[in-house]
Amino acid sequence: MALNISAMIDRKGMREHSGIVNPREIQMSSRMYYRYIGSLTVPPCTEKVVWTISRRIRTVSIRQVKLLREAVKDYAEHNARPVQPDNLRDILLYAQARLRK
């Protein structure tokens, strides 16, 4: 699922329907990832959301960052809430086994 950020620049405040996302089509950049149960970071801050975080850090270009800032415009000034404590929740590391030939 790729989004064209440059097409969003002049559409602030408008909603964009992304359609149905099939989790099986999401390509992880690493065979190792972290998974934990948390909550959404924007209202209504729904709990029991399963977060999956790739262990490998992906990078973006300076141009991509500028396009995102232009599209968002407020630079996350209205972020819903600060980072929350882990509350002793389990954070699991999954490692996919490699098959030997």
C-alpha positions, 0 to 999 in steps of 0.5 A: 500500500503506497500513498502519494503524499504530493497529491495530498498537499492541497487537500488539508482537512479532507478525508481519503478512503484507503479501502480495505487493507489486507494484512497479508499484503503488507511486506515487512522489511525484516524477518524480525519484528516486535509486537505488543498490544497498545492503543491508538495514538489519536482519539478515541485512543481505542485500546487493545490495538495490536502494534507490529514494529519492524526491527529494521529501520527504514529510511526516507529521503529529505524530499519525502519528509518535506512533502509530508510536512507540507501535507500535514502542515501543523507538524503534529502540533495537535498530536493526541497525547504524549508517549505512554508508559509500557505498564509492564505489558509484554513486548515480544520479538518474533524471528522467522526461521530461515530455511536451509537448502 
